Amino acid sequence: MKHILAKAAFFALAGALSATAATLPTAKEVQANMGMGFNIGNSMEVPNDPTGWGNPFPTQALMDSIKAAGFNTVRIPCAWDSHAPGGVITETWLDSVKAVVDSAMRAGLYTILNIHHEGEGGWFQSNIGTSVDNGIDTKMKNYWTQIANKFKNYNERLMFAGANEPGPNINTWTQQHVNTLMHYYQTFIDAVRATGGNNETRTLIIQGLNTDIDKSVTNAPVTTFPKDKVEGRLMFEVHYYDPYQYTLMTGEQDWGASEPIQPQYYYGDYTKASEPKRNAGYNAWAGSVDTKLGSIIHPQEQFAKMKSNYVDKGYPVIVGEFGANVRSPELNGSDLNLHKQGRVQWHKDVVSAAKQYGLTPILWDMGNESNSEYDNMAYIRRQSEPVGKVIDTEVINALRSAYGLGDYVNTGVTHVEDFISGGSAQCDAMIPECGWPESLNLSVHASFKFRREGNTLQGKGTIKLFDLKGNLVRTAGSETTEATTMQLQGVRQGVYIAKCQGKTMQVQVK
């Protein structure tokens, strides 16, 4: 692993950080460097506990591996409401999120941080009604004010996305629904801009209706968009999981008395003549195969709509999620091989079409490595060692080929430390968890007040250790203690946030 240790890093680490606002590049200029992206799904958006759905806390090793695999952008779905008693996000959770953002930025990744809602009762996205709810509006303002203040001095590689998949799952959006959603987006934009610093010109992302392409094009033209006090700093987001019966559906479904039974599709563009109902282009209503739906033609047609309706009108577009489940153990033998061939082609088709029309495609990864009947969509290892190992090489190579990259070989990454204005990233201890080389001689940095040496934390005053839920796990010293040590023996394996004299440190206990 190579590291760039700019001279400014030592001053930042010692606590000297100037915070002068910069005029950041436009959304179009930012998007030109975003390449293809990767989602860290089922982690930070899990209510209350980011490890609650089986994935470990995201590490620097994971971010480095994402970058090495050819991705230049990472999207961090994130929960906030379950970490905000009384409407105030806990400082410990903000610090936890900062640790993940910093590791992504350090790996050189463009980083999207959103508000995700599925597991938190859908407090926002399931409650887009025909009029504004003052409670929801207040939460949007309060949460984004707190988030934006935490990251106000980060450079243009950090972007904020106001929502995830907003809106009730209805076929027909009324103008009142659209007006309500755009009002909430206006609140999001105004709250971020009001925090100042680099947030005055940071790229912000608003989402389409259910992030559905056709619903957005039909009901949300750019003339309905919220106003921004700066020009050219907004992006638009949609998702792509078409056809649903192929990418996500986990069993035959009955869609109602007036609808035909929907079979599960297995074979993508690699059709199996003996089972036409299992091919991705099969149309249950017509009882025949639609050759467009199961091929590159469909994403091309859909993404062309995004270009003409949004990109060409000044709003760069990201495809914030796309991906397809592996149909195992449902299939085996030659059928499974045929399915996997089609799945590789589907991923390549989506990314190729996105690149063709100037969109940024961001792969959805849930981290679940086992062959499960449900939600088997993992591309890079997270739940077992070695973390960061590519486990779906054929798909990753297909995505890379669309961007003119060769087959995947992990040659490491170069860390970047200058992503905060006025100096380098504030990593409060030069330890591997913070992305610093173990061989660095700590003795030359006598000005450090808070650091880790082996299984001991050292600081001045009180040291407090919190778990990722914000619970106080251990404390040592007092405000008047000149030299405080905290032993980590007996602390359960996991990731923690340590605090001392206003500084924070991510601590991994193995």
N, C-alpha and C positions, 0 to 999 in steps of 0.2 A: 504494500500500500504506500503510495506516495502522498506527501503532505506539503502544502504550501504554507509556510509559517512566516507571514509578512511581519515586519518589524512592528507594525501597528497592533498586531495581535497581542503583544505583551502588555502594551498600555491598556488595551481593552480589558484584558484579563485582570489587570491590576485595578480596574474600576474606572479608568478614564475613558469616557465615551461621549463625544459631542453629538448632538442630535439636531443638526441643521437639516431642514427640509430640502429635498431635491425635486426638480421637475422630472418625473419618471417618464419613460417612453410611452407611446400610445399603445392601445390594445392591439392594433395591427402590427406594430413593431415588436411587441412582446410575442404575439402568436407566431411570428415568423421564425422564432427560435425554439418553439415548444415541441416540435417533432411529434412523436407518438407518446402516449401516456399510460400510466398504470395506477389502478385503484388499490389502496390498502383497505379492502372491505372487511366487514365483520370484526372491526377492532375498536377504533376510537369512537364509533357511533353506537357502540353497545351501551345501553342505559346503565348508569351507576358504575360499571366495572368493565374496562376495555378488554379484559381477558375472559369475560363471562361467556363468550360463544366459542371458546376453544383455541383462540389465537393468542400467542404471547404478545407482550407489549412490543411495539415496533422498535427495532434497534438500528444502530448505525450500519451494522453488517447487512441488514435487509435493504436499507436505502442504497448502499454501495452496490449491492447485487442488482437492484432494479436499474440503476444507471449503467452498470456493466453489460446488462442484457440488451441495451440499445434504446431504452426509454429515456426521454429527456424531460418528462413531466410526471409528477405524482399528484394524485388527488387524494386528500385525506377527509373522508366522510367523518363527521364529528358530532357527538351529542353534547348538548349544553344544558337543556332544561332539567335533566336529572342531576346535574351538578350545580344547581342554582337555587338553594333554599331561599325562599323569600324574594326570588327574582335577582339575586346577586350570585354570579358565578364565583365559586370558591377559588382563592388564590392558588391552592394546591392543584386544582384541575387546570387552571391556566398555565401553571408551570409544567404540568405533565404534557399538555398540548404543545407548549413551547419546545420541550425536549424533542418531540417528534418532528416538528417543523424545522428545528435547527439541524437535526440529522439529515433531513431531506435537502435543505439548502446547502449544507456542508458537502453533500454528495454532488452538488452542482445541478440539482433538479429544479425546474420550475415547479412551484408548489401551490396547489389550490386547496384552500381551507373553507369548508362550508358549514352550514347548519343542516344536520340530517335529523329526520324526525320519526322514522318508522317505529322504532322501539320505544318511543316516549309518548305513546298514546296519540301520535299524529297531531300534537298540539297546534301545529301550524298547517302542514300540507293537507291534512284531511278536513280542515275547517275553513276553506275558502268559500264563503257564502256570497250572497247577493248584496251584502252591505259590510262595512268595516266593523270588526269587533275591537273595541278599545283595549280590551285585555291583551289580545294577540298583538295589536299594534304597539302597545307599551313594551311587551316582551321583546319584540323585534328591535325596537329602539335601544332598550337597555342592554340586551345581549350584544348587539353589534357595537355599541359604544364601548363596552368592556373589552371585547375581543380586539377591536381596532386599536384601542389604547395600548394593549399589550404588545402589538406588533407594528406600531406606527412608524418606526424607523427602519424597518426592513426594506430591502430594495425591490425593484420591479419584478423579481422572480417569485415573489409571494403575491397571490391573488386571493380575493375573497369571493365566495359564491353565496348568494343570499339564501338559497333553499336547495332542495334536492329534486323531488318530483311533485310539485305543488298542485293541489286541487283534488276535489272529489272525483272518483272514477266514473265520470258521466260521459255519455256520447255527445251531448250537446251543451256547450258552454254558452251561457247568455252573456250579453254585453255587461251586465251587472257583475257576473263572476269575474270577467276580465278586469273590469274597473277596480274591483276589490283587490285582486292579486297585484295589479300595478300600483295601487296605493301602498301596499306593504313593501313592494320593491322601492318605492320612493322613500319610505321610512328608512329602509336599509341603506340606501345610497346617502341620504342626508346625514344619518348617524355616523357613518364612516368618514365622510368628508369633514364633519364638524370636529373630529379629533385632531385634525391638523397633521403636521409632519409630512411624511411621504404619503400618507393616506389622502392628501389633497388631490393627488394625481394617480393614485394606485388603480390598476385595472380591476373592475368589479364585474361579476357575472350574474346575469339574471336568467331564469329558467323558463322554458316554454310550458304550455299548459299540459300538465302531467308529463312534461318533457316529451310529448308526443309530436312528431313532425307534422302530421296532417292537421291535428287540432290547432297547433300553433299557427301554421300558415293560414288556416281558414279564419281564425278568430283573433290573432294577436299580431297584426302588422306593426311595423316600426312606428307608425303614427300613434299607437297606443302606449308606447314605452314611457317610462318615467323620465323626467328631465334631470340632467346632470349639469352642474355648474362649470365643468370642464369638458372640452370636446374630445371625442375619440377614445374614451377610457372605459367603454362598456363592451362586454361580450355577451353572447347568447348561447344557451345550452339546451341540447336535446339528448335523448338516449336512443339506442337502437338495439332491439332484441327481436328482430323479425326473421322468419315467422315465429311467433311465440310458441307454437306447438312443437317447434324444433329446438329452440334455444333454452326454454325454461320449463315448459309444461312437464309434469312428472307422472302423468297417467291420463288415460282417456277421460274426457270431461263432457258433461251434459250441460250445455249452455242455455237450456230452457226448451219449453214445448215447441216453440216455433223455429228452433235451431237444430241443425243436424248434430249428431254426436261427433265430437272432435277427437280424432285419433292422435296419438303421439307420432311425431315425425322423427325418423332416425337417419335418413340417408343423404340429406343435403343434395349437392349437385351431382353426387355419384348415385344415380338412381338404381333401384332394384326393381326390375320389370315385374317380378313375381309378386311384389308387395307394393303396388302403386300408392296405397293409402299411407304408407310409411315414408314416402318421399317428401322432402321439404316443400316441394311445389304443389303438393296435392291440395285441391280446393274441395272441402267437404260439402260446400253448397252446390257446386257444379258437378261433383262426382268425377272430376278429371284433374289432370296435372297441369298446373300453370308454370310454364317453363321460366317465366320471369321471376317468380317468387323464390325459387330455389337457386338462383344464379346471381351473378354480379349485376345484372340489369336492375334488380330491385333497389339495392343501395345506391346505385348510380342515379336512378330516378328520384329517390328520396333526397339524396344529398344535393342534387341539382336544384331542388326546391329551396333548400337552405341558402344556397349561393345566390339565387336570384332574388329571394325575399329578404335576406338579411346581410350576407357578406357584401353583396354589391351595393347595399345601402348604408355601409359604414359600420356594420356590427359583425366582427369576426365570430365564428361559431365553433364551439367544442362539442364533440359527441362524448358527453361526460361518462357514459357507460356503454359497453357492448361486450358480448361474450356468449358462449354456448356451453351447456353442460355436456360432460362425457356420459354417454348412455351405457354405463357399466355399473353394476353387474347385470343389467337388463339384457345386454347382448354379449355374445362371446364368439370365439372362433372367427370365421370369415365374415360374419355379419358385423362383428365389432370392428374388424379391420376396415370394412367398407364404410362404416359409420365414421371412423376416425379420419379416413381420407377426405370424406365430405366436410367434416368439421374443420380440418386444416384449410381447405379451400374456402369455406365460409369466412373464416377469420381474414384470410388474405383478400378476399373480395371486398369485405367491409373496409379494411384499411386502405386498399388501393382506391376505392371509390371516394373515401374521405380525402385522401391526398389529392386526387384528381380535381375535386371541387373546393379545395382550400380549407378543409375542416381539420380540427385536431381530434383524432380518435384516442380514447382513453379506456384501456382494457379493464374490465371488472374482474377482480380476483377475491375470492372469499377465504382462501387459506386452507380449505378443507381438503386434505390430501388423500384420505381413504376413499376407496370405491364405494360410494353410497348411492342409494336409490334416489336421493334428493340432493340437489344443490352441489353437484360434484363439479366445481369450477375453480381449480387451483392451477396456477402456471409456475409459480415460484415458491419454493418450500419455506414455510413459516413454522409449522407445528412440530418439526423434528429436525435433528441435526443432519447435515450442516444447513443452518438457516441461510437462505438465499440461493440455494442450489436450484437451477432451472429443472423443473420436473415435467414440462411439456415442450420439449425442445423443438418438435416439428412445428408446433404453432408459433413459437417464438421466432423460428427461422423464417416462417411464412410472413410474419409481420415485418421482420427485418428486410426481407427481399423487396417488399413494397417501397421501402425507403432507400433501396440501393445498397444495403449493408450486406456483408457476407454472412456466412453461417456463424452462429454464436460461439465465441470463445471468450472466457472471462479473463481479461488482461488487467483487471484492477481499475481503479479510478483515482483521479487526483482530487484531493479535498480542496475546497474553496472556503476561505474564512472571512471574506470581506462582504458579507451580505447584510450587514447593519451599517447604516450611515455613520460616518465619522470614525470608522475603525472596523475591527474584525468582530466575529461572533463572540459573545460573552459566554464562554464555557468556564465556569468558576473553578475548575480543577483540571490540571493537565493529566488526564487519565484516559485509558482506552475507551471507556464508555462515552467520553466526550469527543472521541475521534482523534486523540493525540497519540503519538508514538510512545510506547512503554519505555523506550531507551532514553527519553529526554531527561536530562539531569535537573531534578527539581531544586537542588540546592542553590542554583543561580537565581532563583526567583523568591528571594527572602521576603518580598513585599506581599506575598500571598497570605491572606488571613484565613482561608478556608480551602482545605484540600483533603484528598484521600491518599493514604499510604497503606497498601495491602488491605487488611481487614479493619482499618482504623480511620475514622474521620477526625481531622484536626482543625481547630478553629479558635476563635476568641469570643468569649461570651457563651450564650446558650446555643446549643446545636439541637435541632428538632428533626426527627425522621418521620415522614408521612407515607402511608401507602397511597395507591392511585385513586382510592375513594375519598382521600382527604382525612383519613383517620390518623391520629397521632400514635405512632408505633413505639417510639423511644425518644427520650430527651436526656441531655447531659449538660452540666454546667449551669451557670447563671449569667445574668447580664454583666456582672462584675468579675467573672472568672477570666484571668489573663490568658491561660492556656488550657483549652478544653479538648478532651479526647472522648470519642464515642466508639466503643467496640461493637462490631457487627456480628460477633458470634451469637448464635441463637436466633437470629432474624431469619424468618422463613424465606426460601428462595423466591426471587422475583425482582421487580423494578420498583424503586422508591424515589421519593423526592426529599432531599435533605436541605435544611435552611439554617443559615447562620448570619447574623448581622446584615440582613437584607439581601444576601446572596443565596443562590439556589444551585443545587447540584443533582444531576440524575445519578442514582446509585443502583447498580445491578448486583444482586447477591446471588451467587451461584452455589 
